[in-house]
Amino acid sequence: MSWTDEKVNKLKELWGKGNTASQIAEIIGGISRNAVIGKAHRLNLSAKIKTRTATNNQNFENSQDIKNERLKKGRRSKFKSLIIEKDFEPENPKQLEELDESSCKWPIGHPDEKNFYFCGRTSLKDFSYCKLHLLYAYQPRGKKEDISEKDEIPEIIKKKIQSA
């Protein structure tokens, strides 16, 4: 199969209108989809419009970004409310054997030391740690953005230290 000037012009026209390579091959006739793609490449025709999957993926990513933004705001506000709260229950030192599902499993000290123990406060539902240690263990998403706000950092650290 040879590309005549007429077929090349038709290819350029249909390509510019956004037809797929399969559609162009059908319209011109006697050529394959791959032949159309190869000729378009050799003619340096602009890249095709986004495929359906690329468009769908983009829409999916946009919806995920919106959903993540909502979650981030929710998580951030929950963690800030924990920081402000100062009524943490006192530590209830426990050894490994004494821990149960409702105990905070935050280790205090080094396991090789004699005075090593676990926090033992009541842990939050679905977490292994109490409110205070949850602040240390789970950094909310977008924390790097919060760090850029220089006024908040000393205040947050100050509140953590005071409440501990």
Secondary structure, 3 states (H helix, E strand, C coil): CCCCHHHHHHHHHHHHHCCCHHHHHHHHCCCCHHHHHHHHHHCCCCCCCCCHHHHHHHHHHHHHHHHHHHHHHHHHHHHHHHHHCCCCCCCCCECHHHCCCCECCCEECCCCCCCCEECCCECCCCCCCCHHHHHHHCCCCCHHHHHCCCCHHHHHHHHHHHHC
